[in-house]
Amino acid sequence: MNTTPSGPPKHPRHAGPSKRTLTILTFLVGFATLGLGIGWLVYTWKVDLEVPYFAIPLVLCVPVIVAVAFRNLWD
């Protein structure tokens, strides 16, 4: 007996970038965020003549969070 399912119709997923492209973009976003953070640390060190030691762990952790959030846009 051949029956059709009586559930709501499934919508096809939108095609996103390939896995390789997504991985490259994720690395670029992470490195760009890391570069911005390091640039801010150096700028603060040169202008204010002190290093904000509380910010060093943040500069290292935030790029990972940003990259994972960027990657999850397509998952």
C-alpha positions as CSV (number, residue, x, y, z in Angstrom):
1,M,0.0,0.0,0.0
2,N,1.4,3.3,-1.0
3,T,0.4,6.3,1.2
4,T,1.6,9.8,1.3
5,P,2.6,11.5,4.6
6,S,0.0,13.8,6.1
7,G,2.4,16.2,7.8
8,P,3.2,19.8,6.9
9,P,5.2,20.1,3.7
10,K,9.0,20.4,4.2
11,H,10.7,23.4,2.8
12,P,14.0,22.8,1.2
13,R,17.0,24.4,3.0
14,H,18.7,27.3,1.3
15,A,22.0,26.5,-0.2
16,G,24.9,28.2,1.7
17,P,28.6,28.5,0.9
18,S,30.6,25.3,0.6
19,K,32.3,23.9,3.7
20,R,35.7,25.0,2.4
21,T,34.6,28.6,1.8
22,L,32.8,28.7,5.2
23,T,36.0,27.5,6.9
24,I,38.2,30.1,5.1
25,L,35.7,32.9,6.0
26,T,35.6,31.7,9.6
27,F,39.4,31.9,9.9
28,L,39.4,35.3,8.2
29,V,36.8,36.7,10.6
30,G,38.6,35.3,13.6
31,F,42.0,36.7,12.5
32,A,40.5,40.1,11.7
33,T,38.9,40.2,15.1
34,L,42.3,39.2,16.7
35,G,44.0,41.9,14.7
36,L,41.6,44.5,15.8
37,G,42.0,43.5,19.4
38,I,45.8,43.5,19.2
39,G,45.7,46.8,17.4
40,W,43.5,48.3,20.2
41,L,46.0,47.0,22.9
42,V,49.0,48.5,21.1
43,Y,47.1,51.8,20.6
44,T,46.1,51.9,24.2
45,W,49.7,51.1,25.3
46,K,51.1,53.9,23.1
47,V,48.5,56.6,23.9
48,D,47.8,55.9,27.6
49,L,51.3,54.6,28.4
50,E,49.9,51.6,30.2
51,V,48.8,48.1,29.3
52,P,45.2,47.1,30.2
53,Y,46.1,43.7,31.6
54,F,42.4,42.8,32.1
55,A,41.9,43.0,28.3
56,I,44.6,40.5,27.3
57,P,42.5,37.4,28.0
58,L,39.5,39.1,26.3
59,V,41.6,39.9,23.2
60,L,42.5,36.2,23.0
61,C,39.0,34.8,23.7
62,V,36.7,37.1,21.8
63,P,38.0,36.2,18.3
64,V,37.1,32.5,19.0
65,I,33.6,33.6,20.1
66,V,33.1,35.8,17.0
67,A,34.3,33.0,14.7
68,V,32.0,30.4,16.2
69,A,29.1,32.9,16.0
70,F,29.9,33.6,12.4
71,R,30.1,29.9,11.6
72,N,26.8,29.2,13.2
73,L,25.0,31.6,10.9
74,W,24.9,28.8,8.3
75,D,24.4,25.8,10.6
